[in-house]
Amino acid sequence: MNRPAVPLSRHLLRVRDLIDRAYAEQLDIAALARSASVSQAYFRRSFKAAFGETPHQYLYRRRIERAKWLLRSSDLSVTEICFDVGYTSLGTFTRTFVRLVG
């Protein structure tokens, strides 16, 4: 008995949920595409078509949203927050933060 195919949109929602949960981890496109059962190129195009931004843009925005919340609500240093939200470089964190927040 064949099981009905799961729509790509459901796979993409699962991947977006995974990014939301694991934003501080080192996520790569290859693993995310595998979890959606599609090629990397098709995954990038489909994710952007579905959510209006690439998987990387979504991940960066999610990390920066969390960083903003931590900056407002905790006594952690910028460096601690940088590492807590998944960045491995304070410079990259700062550039991304300034680009997305101003």
N, C-alpha and C positions, 0 to 999 in steps of 0.2 A: 504494500500500500504506500503510495507516494504522499508525502506531506506537502501541503501547499507552501509555495515560496513565501518567505517573509519579505514584505515590501522594503525597498531600500530606505524609505523614510523612517521606518522603525529602527533599522540599523544605525542610521545617522543620529536619531534621538538618543539611542543607547550610547553612542560614542560621545555625544555632547554631554550626557550625564556623567560618563566616565571622566571627561575633562573637568567637569565641575567638581567631582569628588577628589580627583587625583592631580589637581593643578600644580601642586608643589613638587610632584615627582617629575623625573625626566621622561617625558612622553615623546615618542617619535612617530612620524607620519606612517612609517611602514607598519608598526604595530597597530595603530589606529585603523589603518586601511584593512588590515587582516581581520580586525574585530568587526568590520562592516562587510567583510567578505567581497571586497572589490580591490582593483588595482589602486596604487597610490595616486596616479594621475586622475583616474575617475573619481576617487574619493575626494581629492582636493576640489575638483570642479563641482561635484554633487553637494559637498558641504557648503561651498560658497553660494551655490544656487539656492540651497535650502535656508541658510541662515544669514546670508548677506555679507559674510566675511570668511576668509580662509581659516582652516583649523588653527594655524599659527596665530593669526590675528585674534581669534576667539580665545586661545590660551593666554596670550599676552594680556588681553583686556581683562580676563578673569583674574589673573594674578594681580594686576594693578588695582582692580576693584577691591580685592582682599587687602592689599597693601594700604589703600586709602582708609579702609575700616580700621586696620590695626594702628595706623598713625593717629587716628582720632580717638581710639578707645583703649590704647595700651600705653605703657611706659617703655616699650621696647625701642631700641635705637634703630635708625634707618638701616644700618648694617644687619642687625638681627632680623628685621622685617624682610630685607632683601633675600636672605637665605631661607627664611620661613615660608616665603611664597614661591620658592623654587628657582630663584636666580642663583647663579654661581659666581657672578661678577657684579660688584657694586656699580661699576661704570655702565654696564649694560642695563641694569635695573634703573639707574638714574636717567639714562638716555630714553629708555622706553617710557618711564614715568612722565618725563617732561613732554615727550611727543604726544602721549595720550591725554595727559591732564593739563599741561601748560605750566 
